[in-house]
């Protein structure tokens, strides 16, 4: 049986290297750019937002499946190591039985009788031979079962390795989809410090997590349980300035209750953020990025840049030149 540790080591290295390429490390947001008035308060197009939504969701789904596969592989590897230890032990036992049979002599009843000095000696020798044979047969069967189980465990590990490669390929494809959507949008358009701490919990899961079913504390509309969790976590971390979430009509996540706009100032959405307001927005955007997994972040937009789980920060040219659509006066957060 080929040891699994080299295989596991190579796969872990491949996964680590590819993930390092796919998932950009959190970085501070870009410098501000001045803006001119525009029309669409959200910026971008429905097609762009749909593409980013599909790409980010697909990437996060593949990432979750990859993590599950890696966990299964670790369990299977542990099972395989245990089985291989059993095979080694059973092989040793079988060798001892074979040696015992050799020393005792593989004689039939007649040979045992001729080799015995008395009837009692014959019975003792025949009983010993019978016990040795029975134990040897049992050991052979146990060894065969363990070898079959080891082969099955090895095949299961190989399947998980193949599954991980498949999910990595999906993640790469989703990353390319998001980047292409942003590049197409740009072509059509012609073109730090840490925050506080929060609970450390995770976004709600299960049925209803993404339904617009809870009251939006910032408007008279609704938001999803996941969005409400992210909003509360941000406030608990010290980001308590003006926020607006639900917005009726239009495309994107606001009408679905899956997005909030976090103003860089306390009184509402103003002009381009500078000074303390700019620092606040930088800190908030980076807070969402550092906690992207547990907050179920779909993407973050701030100062003409968009952060995606698959690609990190990218240029976002979907605005109309005004602070709102350019996202230079607020941080936009969309969740899954």
Residue, then its C-alpha position, 0 to 999 in steps of 0.5 A: x500500500x502506497x503511503x498517503x502522506x506524500x499525496x496529501x502533502x502535494x495536494x495541500x501545497x497545490x490547493x494553498x498555491x492556487x487559493x493564494x492566486x485566486x483570493x486577493x489579500x485584503x488591501x487598503x482602498x484606492x485614493x479618491x477621485x473627484x466626481x461630477x453630477x449623474x443620474x443613477x444613484x447606484x451606478x453601474x448597470x443591471x447587467x454588470x450587477x447580475x454578472x457580479x452577483x452570479x460570479x461572486x455567488x458561484x465563487x463562494x459556493x465553490x470555495x465552500x465545497x472545496x473546504x468540505x472536500x478538504x475536510x473529508x480528505x483529512x478524515x479519509x486520510x486518518x481512516x486510511x492511516x488507521x487501516x494501514x496500521x491494522x494491515x501491518x498488525x494483521x500481517x505480523x500476526x499471520x506471519x507468527x501463525x505461519x511460523x507456529x504452523x511450521x514449528x508444529x508441523x502441518x500433519x494430518x490426524x494419521x501423522x499426528x497419531x504416528x508421531x505421538x507416544x500416547x492417545x493423549x499426546x495425539x489429542x493434544x497435537x491434533x487440537x494444536x494443529x486445528x487451532x493453528x489452522x483456524x487462527x491462520x484462516x481467520x487472520x487471512x480473512x481479516x487481512x483481506x478485509x483490511x486490504x479491501x478497506x484500505x483500497x476503498x479509502x485510497x480511492x475515496x481520497x483520490x475522488x476528493x483530490x479530483x473534487x478539489x481540482x474541479x472546485x478550484x477550476x470553478x473558482x478560477x472561472x468565476x474569478x474570470x467572469x467577474x473580472x470580464x464583467x468589470x472590464x466590459x463595463x469599464x470599456x463601455x464607460x470609456x474608461x488605514x487603520x483597523x476598526x473595532x471588534x464585534x461578536x465574532x459570530x457568523x451570519x444566519x444560515x438555513x431557510x429564509x436567510x436571504x429573504x427580505x423578511x425582517x424590518x430594516x432599522x434604517x428605513x421603513x422597508x425590509x432586509x434579510x437576516x444576513x444583512x441585518x447581522x452584518x449591519x449589527x456587527x458593523x455597528x458593534x465594531x464602532x461604525x455607527x454613522x448614517x446608514x440606509x439599506x432598503x430602497x424600493x425599485x431599481x436593480x441590484x441588492x437594495x430592493x431585495x434587502x441584501x445591501x446597505x449604504x454606509x455613509x462616511x459622515x454622520x449626517x447623511x450622504x454628502x460630497x466626496x469624503x475627505x479627512x476623517x470621513x475618508x479614513x472612516x470609509x477606508x476602515x469600514x471597507x477593510x472591516x467588511x473585507x477582513x470579516x467577509x466569510x463570516x458576514x457572507x460578503x458578496x462585494x464591497x464598493x468604495x471610492x470607485x473600486x469594488x472588492x470581490x471575494x474572488x479577485x480582491x480590489x478592482x476598478x469600478x467605473x459604473x458611476x456617473x461622476x457624482x459622489x453617490x454613484x461613484x461611491x465616494x461618499x459611502x461604502x456599499x455592502x452587498x451580502x449573499 
